[in-house]
Amino acid sequence: MILDGHVDTAQRMLDGNDDIVRRLPDGHVDLPRMKAGGLSGAFFAIWVDETYGPGTAFRRAMALIDTVRAFTDTVSGAELATNAGEVRAAAGRGHVAVLMGVEGGHAIENSLEHLEAFYHRGVRYMTLTWNNGNDWAGASMDPARQGGLSDFGRGVVRRMNDLGMLVDVSHASDATVRDVLQLTTKPVLASHSCCRALASHPRNLTDDQLRAIARQGGLVGINFFPVFLDDDFCARYAELNRRLEPEFAAIRASHEQPFLIDCEIDRLRVEHLERMDVPGIDRLVDHFDHAVQVMGIDHVGLGSDFDGICVLPRPMTRRRCRSSPEPSRLAAMATATSGRSWGRTSSGCLVPLGDPFFRGSQAVADPALERVGVALDQEPGGTGRDQVMREHVQLRRVVDL
C-alpha cells in the first residue's frame, strides 16, 4: 500500500475545473497517474488560503469538500475513504482511495460546530494552522502569531481527540507543537513536513519534535518541496522571490481568485527555476533516512505536497503548470532508498509510505482498525511487509512513465 498524506489537487478541481479522471497535460496528480504510480490512496488537502476569513473560510472549505465528494460519488475508479479498512477495501477493488484533511485551522472560524461538520463530511485530519496563525494557534511562518495554543485552541485539540480526527502539526509554530504534544491523548500527525536537522527552515521539525511525535505513536509525512530539503536552495529561492516581487505584485493586482494568482506566479517563477540547480531525489531520501533513524520506520510516511508546490526534486518534472508524471515516479523514490540501512530491507521506503497511516489511524479513530494492523503481519506467504516489498517489484516497471 502506498498512501500520500497530502496533495493539493482539490483546488485545481474546484477553481480550475480540472477533470482528474483523465491524464492531464499539467499539474502533478490525476487518476491515471495515481494508478500508474501504484498509489493506493491520498489525503486531498482542503486548503483554505489565508485570504479567506470570517464568513468565507468555512464556506470555502465546504466547497472543496463537496468537490472531492462529488468526484468520488461519480467516478468508478475512486472511492471516498475515512478509515484504513475503507482504504484497503478500495485497493482490493482496484480503486484509488480518496481521503480528506483540512489545511488551515482558521477554516473552522473559531467554531467547534464547524469542526464537527468537517468530520461528519469525511475529514480525518486538520492542520491547526496554515502559514498564517489564527486566534487560537501560532504558525511557524507568521511572525505576528508565533505563540502556542489558547484556551480555545486546547478545546479544539480535545474535541479532535474525541471525534477521532488527527491533529496535524505541519505549519504550526514550535510553541503550538509543544502544547499539542503535552495535551493530546491520541497520536499526532505532521502530514507534510521535513527535518530541521538537515534544513533549517522553520516549517521543518526538530529531532526532539520527531521523537516526541513517535513516542506518542504519531507519524510524519516527508514533504517533497526542495525549499524544505536544502538550505542553499532555500536561500536562492528566497532571493528569486525577492527579485520577482514587483511582477508578483502586478499579478496579484490583476486577479481576485487566489488559485489563479498562484498559478500565474508559479508560471513566472518556474521560468526562472528551470535555470537553477534544484536538489535531487537523493536529498529527499536523506530526509526520509534521517526521520526513520530518529523516529523508527513505523512513524515515517509520505507527504508529497503535490499540486501545492511549484518545483520538485530532480529528476521529477518540476512544473505543476505543465506535464509532470510525478505520481508515476513514486516507485523511483522508493528505489532510490535501496541499500539504505534503515529499512531492515533492501527496498527501504515502501513500508513507511503506507503502513504508518494505518497504524496512526487505528489509535485515533477506530479501535477496530487494530485488526487491520494484525492482519498486515499475518498474511499468508510471509509478513504483510514482505508482501508490500514483492508488490514493489511491479511498481519499478513504471518508473520511466
C-alpha positions in Angstrom: 0.0 0.0 0.0 1.3 3.4 -0.9 -0.5 6.4 0.6 0.3 10.1 0.2 -0.6 12.1 3.2 -1.0 15.4 1.4 -1.9 16.5 -2.1 -3.4 19.9 -3.0 -5.4 18.7 -6.0 -8.8 19.7 -4.8 -8.3 23.4 -5.5 -7.5 22.5 -9.1 -10.7 20.5 -9.4 -12.8 23.3 -8.0 -11.2 26.5 -9.3 -9.5 25.2 -12.4 -12.4 22.8 -13.4 -9.7 20.2 -13.9 -11.1 16.7 -14.7 -8.6 14.5 -13.0 -10.3 11.4 -14.3 -8.2 11.7 -17.4 -4.5 12.2 -17.8 -3.9 16.0 -17.8 -1.2 18.0 -19.6 -0.4 19.9 -16.5 -0.4 19.6 -12.7 1.0 16.7 -10.6 -2.0 14.5 -9.8 -4.7 12.8 -11.8 -6.3 9.4 -11.6 -4.3 7.8 -14.4 -1.0 8.9 -13.0 -2.0 7.8 -9.5 -2.8 4.3 -10.8 0.3 4.2 -12.9 2.4 5.0 -9.9 0.8 2.4 -7.7 -0.6 5.0 -5.4 -3.2 3.3 -3.2 -4.7 6.5 -1.9 -4.1 10.1 -0.9 -5.3 12.7 1.5 -6.7 15.5 -0.6 -6.0 18.7 1.3 -8.9 21.0 1.9 -6.6 24.0 1.8 -8.1 27.4 2.8 -5.9 30.3 1.8 -5.3 33.0 4.4 -7.3 35.5 2.3 -10.5 33.7 3.4 -11.6 34.9 6.8 -14.7 35.1 9.0 -17.8 34.4 6.9 -15.9 32.9 3.9 -13.3 30.4 5.2 -15.7 27.7 6.4 -17.7 28.1 3.2 -14.6 27.8 1.1 -13.6 24.6 2.9 -17.1 23.1 2.4 -17.0 23.9 -1.3 -13.7 22.0 -1.6 -15.1 19.1 0.4 -18.2 19.0 -1.8 -16.0 18.9 -4.9 -14.0 16.0 -3.6 -17.1 14.1 -2.6 -18.7 14.8 -6.0 -15.7 13.3 -7.6 -15.8 10.1 -5.6 -19.6 9.8 -6.0 -19.4 9.8 -9.8 -16.1 8.2 -10.7 -15.9 4.4 -10.7 -12.1 4.3 -10.2 -12.0 6.3 -6.9 -13.7 5.9 -3.6 -14.0 8.2 -0.6 -12.3 6.6 2.5 -12.5 7.6 6.1 -10.5 4.8 7.7 -7.9 2.2 6.9 -10.4 -0.6 6.3 -12.0 1.5 3.6 -8.6 2.2 2.0 -7.8 -1.4 1.9 -11.2 -2.3 0.5 -10.9 0.3 -2.3 -7.4 -1.0 -3.1 -8.8 -4.6 -3.3 -11.3 -3.4 -5.9 -8.5 -1.8 -7.9 -9.7 1.7 -7.0 -7.8 4.7 -5.6 -8.8 5.7 -2.0 -9.5 9.4 -1.6 -9.3 10.8 2.0 -9.6 14.4 3.1 -7.7 16.7 5.6 -8.4 20.3 6.2 -5.4 22.6 5.8 -5.7 25.7 7.9 -7.5 25.8 11.3 -8.9 29.3 10.5 -11.4 27.4 8.3 -13.4 26.5 11.4 -13.9 30.2 12.1 -13.5 29.7 15.9 -16.4 27.2 15.9 -16.3 23.7 17.3 -19.6 23.1 15.4 -17.8 23.8 12.2 -15.0 21.4 13.2 -17.6 18.7 13.8 -19.2 19.5 10.4 -15.9 18.8 8.7 -15.6 15.4 10.5 -19.1 14.4 9.5 -18.4 15.3 5.9 -15.5 12.9 5.9 -12.5 15.0 7.0 -10.0 13.0 9.1 -7.3 15.4 9.9 -6.8 19.2 10.2 -3.7 21.3 10.4 -4.1 23.7 13.2 -2.7 26.5 11.1 -1.5 27.2 7.6 1.3 29.7 7.1 -1.0 32.2 8.9 -1.6 31.8 12.6 -5.2 32.3 13.9 -6.9 33.4 17.1 -6.1 30.1 18.9 -2.9 28.6 17.4 0.5 30.0 16.3 2.1 29.3 12.9 5.7 28.7 12.0 5.6 31.3 9.2 3.6 34.0 10.9 5.8 36.4 12.9 2.7 38.1 14.3 1.4 34.8 15.8 4.3 32.6 17.0 2.8 31.6 20.3 1.1 28.3 21.3 -2.5 27.3 21.9 -5.1 29.5 23.5 -7.7 28.0 25.8 -10.0 27.7 22.8 -7.2 26.0 20.9 -6.8 23.5 23.6 -10.5 22.8 23.3 -10.0 22.3 19.6 -7.4 19.6 20.2 -9.5 17.9 22.8 -12.5 17.8 20.5 -10.4 16.4 17.7 -9.2 13.7 20.0 -12.8 12.9 21.0 -14.0 12.8 17.4 -11.2 10.7 16.1 -9.7 13.4 13.9 -5.9 13.5 13.6 -4.3 16.7 15.0 -1.9 17.8 12.2 1.0 20.0 13.4 2.5 20.7 9.9 2.8 24.5 9.6 2.4 25.0 13.4 4.8 27.1 15.5 7.2 25.3 17.8 5.1 26.5 20.8 2.0 25.1 19.3 3.6 21.8 18.6 4.8 21.7 22.2 1.4 22.5 23.6 -0.3 19.8 21.4 2.2 17.1 22.4 1.6 18.0 26.1 -2.2 18.0 25.7 -3.2 15.3 23.2 -4.4 11.9 24.3 -4.1 10.5 20.8 -1.2 10.2 18.2 -0.3 13.3 16.4 0.3 13.8 12.6 2.6 16.1 10.7 1.2 15.4 7.2 3.8 17.2 5.1 7.0 18.3 6.9 10.8 17.7 6.8 13.7 17.5 9.2 15.2 20.7 10.6 18.5 18.9 11.4 19.1 18.7 7.6 17.5 22.0 6.6 16.8 24.9 9.0 13.5 26.1 7.5 11.0 26.9 10.3 8.4 24.7 8.6 10.6 21.7 9.4 10.5 19.6 12.6 13.4 19.3 15.1 14.7 16.0 16.2 13.1 16.5 19.7 9.8 17.1 18.0 10.2 14.0 15.8 11.0 11.9 18.8 8.0 13.2 20.8 5.6 12.5 17.9 7.0 9.0 17.7 6.7 8.4 21.4 3.0 9.2 21.2 2.5 6.8 18.3 2.2 9.5 15.7 3.8 9.9 12.2 5.4 12.4 9.9 4.9 12.6 6.1 8.0 13.9 4.4 7.4 16.8 2.1 8.9 16.9 -1.4 9.4 20.7 -1.6 13.1 21.4 -2.3 12.9 24.6 -0.3 12.4 22.5 2.8 15.1 20.0 1.8 18.2 22.2 1.4 19.3 25.5 3.0 21.3 26.6 0.0 18.4 26.1 -2.4 16.1 27.8 0.1 18.3 30.9 0.1 18.4 31.0 -3.7 14.7 30.5 -3.9 14.1 33.4 -1.5 16.3 35.6 -3.5 14.5 34.7 -6.7 11.2 35.6 -5.0 12.6 39.0 -3.8 13.8 39.8 -7.3 10.4 38.9 -8.9 8.2 40.5 -6.3 7.3 43.6 -8.4 6.0 41.2 -11.1 4.2 39.1 -8.4 2.5 42.2 -7.1 1.2 43.0 -10.6 -0.2 39.5 -10.9 -2.0 39.9 -7.6 -3.5 43.2 -8.6 -4.9 41.7 -11.8 -6.7 38.7 -10.2 -9.0 38.1 -7.3 -9.0 34.3 -7.2 -6.1 33.0 -5.0 -5.8 29.9 -7.2 -5.4 31.9 -10.4 -2.9 34.2 -8.6 -0.9 31.2 -7.5 -0.9 29.6 -11.0 0.3 32.8 -12.7 3.0 33.4 -10.1 4.1 29.8 -10.4 4.4 30.1 -14.2 6.6 33.1 -13.9 8.7 31.5 -11.1 9.2 28.3 -13.0 10.6 30.1 -16.0 13.5 31.1 -13.7 13.6 27.8 -11.7 14.4 25.9 -14.9 17.8 27.6 -14.9 18.5 26.8 -11.2 20.3 23.8 -9.7 17.5 22.1 -7.8 18.2 19.4 -5.2 17.8 15.9 -6.4 15.8 12.9 -5.1 18.8 11.8 -3.0 18.3 14.8 -0.9 14.7 14.0 -0.4 15.7 10.5 0.6 18.1 12.0 3.1 15.1 13.4 5.0 13.3 10.1 4.9 16.5 8.4 6.2 17.0 10.9 9.0 13.4 10.8 10.1 13.5 7.0 10.2 16.7 7.0 12.2 15.3 9.4 14.7 11.7 8.1 14.9 11.7 4.5 13.7 10.4 3.2 10.5 6.8 2.8 11.8 6.5 6.6 12.2 7.6 8.0 8.8 5.3 8.4 5.7 4.9 10.2 2.5 3.5 13.8 2.4 4.5 15.0 -1.1 2.5 18.3 -1.3 1.9 17.5 -5.0 -0.1 20.3 -6.7 0.8 22.7 -3.9 4.4 23.3 -4.8 6.0 24.7 -8.0 9.2 22.7 -8.0 10.2 19.1 -7.2 13.4 17.3 -6.7 15.3 16.2 -9.8 14.6 14.2 -11.9 10.9 14.7 -11.2 9.3 17.1 -13.7 9.5 20.4 -11.9 6.3 22.1 -13.0 2.8 21.9 -11.8 1.8 24.0 -14.8 2.9 21.6 -17.5 3.0 17.8 -18.0 4.6 16.2 -14.9 4.2 12.4 -14.2 5.2 12.7 -10.5 2.8 10.1 -9.0 4.1 7.6 -11.5 7.6 8.2 -10.2 6.9 7.3 -6.6 8.5 3.9 -7.3 11.6 5.8 -8.4 11.8 7.4 -5.0 11.3 4.1 -3.3 14.0 2.5 -5.4 16.4 5.4 -4.5 16.3 4.2 -1.0 17.7 0.8 -1.9 20.8 0.0 0.1 19.9 2.4 2.9 20.4 0.9 6.4 17.2 2.0 8.0 14.6 -0.3 6.3 16.0 -3.6 7.5 15.1 -4.5 3.9 16.8 -4.0 0.6 13.9 -1.9 -0.7 13.7 0.6 2.1 10.9 3.1 1.6 7.8 1.1 0.8 6.8 0.3 4.4 6.7 3.9 5.6 4.7 5.0 2.6 1.6 3.3 3.7 1.5 1.3 6.9 2.1 4.1 9.4 -1.0 5.9 8.2 -3.0 2.8 9.1 -1.4 2.4 12.5 -1.7 6.0 13.3 -5.4 6.0 12.4 -6.1 2.9 14.4 -5.0 4.7 17.6 -7.1 7.8 16.8 -10.3 7.0 15.0 -11.4 3.4 15.4 -10.1 0.7 17.8 -11.4 -1.9 15.3 -8.6 -0.8 12.9 -6.2 -2.7 15.1 -7.3 -5.8 13.3 -6.0 -4.3 10.1 -2.6 -4.0 11.6 -2.7 -7.5 12.9 -3.8 -8.8 9.6 -1.0 -7.0 7.8 1.5 -9.0 9.8 -0.3 -12.3 9.3 -0.8 -12.5 5.6 0.0 -16.0 4.1 3.4 -16.4 2.5 5.2 -14.1 4.9 4.6 -10.9 6.7 2.5 -8.1 5.3 5.6 -6.1 4.8 7.2 -8.8 2.7 4.1 -8.7 0.5 4.5 -5.0 0.1 8.0 -5.5 -1.0 7.0 -8.1 -3.5 4.4 -5.7 -5.0 7.2 -3.1 -5.3 8.8 -5.2 -8.0 5.8 -4.4 -10.2 5.9 -0.7 -9.3 9.5 -0.4 -10.6 8.2 -1.1 -14.1 6.5 2.3 -14.2 9.5 4.4 -13.1 10.1 5.7 -16.6 6.5 6.6 -17.5 
